[in-house]
Amino acid sequence: MTVNVIKIGGNVIDNEAKLQKFIKNFSSLKDRKILVHGGGKIATKIAADLHIETKMVDGRRITDEPMREVVTMVYGGKVNKHVVSALQQNGCNAIGLSGADAGVILAQKRPVKEIDYGFVGDIKSVNAGFIESLLNQNITPVFAPLSFDPEHGMLNTNADTQASEVARALSENHEVNLIYCFEKKGVLLNADDDDSVIPKLNPENYEKYKADGVIYAGMIPKLDNAFAAVAAGVNKVIICEADQLQLAVETGEAGTAISLT
């Protein structure tokens, strides 16, 4: 079967009108589908309301014990259930999951090196069989960016990485498309020009764009995950605007396509 793994970015999560439009488009997709969502700025706001300081390094959230409580509550609760509820309202039978549920996404707590990220998870395994059992019942899994370590418990996990790992696990037995949906039309040559989309990236021009400073910051880990997915056998990887989801799935002619050649 064909499976579409869709990751929706935090900036869309933060915009209710964009989110509802995306949910409608996602619900209309005919093939089996999985949604992985980011957290958006809601965790930062709620942390501030609780007088918990937010610390970021290179766009990554430092997750100490108080922040772990916040992200578990916000990502696994508020955001996840809001998305699941909206999907149900659009006729998409969905179930919200964290990595802890049925042990579906197991991770290890990131080792302390130059930076102590706290309770952040590096994914070790994905239970593809459990996910397949849901898809075979026409249930759409909706993953919060939370993985599980049997020793340390719930761990904050990068949603781009989580989407890539889920797609890679399922690609062993199925044709899998991985679509990263966010607020831009694709990977841009000029961050200030929304129409300067790079239509195709391969390892060679990716390295050149990085060296030239065209691709930088948070786009680099997203693209590293995209290339890892293609290298592991994922059929198609596209980075595009959330509004282009249907076009990306149906034709592949949207945003930036990731290729090894």
NORFENZI-V465724 format. One record per helix or strand. SS is the DSSP state (H for helix, E for strand). FROM is the first residue (numbers start at 0). TO is the last residue. If there is no record, write none. Layout:
SS:FROM:TO
SS:FROM:TO
//
This chain:
E:1:7
H:9:12
H:15:26
E:31:36
H:41:48
E:55:56
E:59:60
E:62:62
H:64:88
E:93:96
H:100:102
E:104:108
E:117:117
E:119:125
H:127:134
E:139:142
E:145:148
E:152:155
H:158:169
E:174:181
E:187:187
E:196:196
E:199:200
H:202:210
H:217:230
E:235:240
H:241:249
E:255:257
//
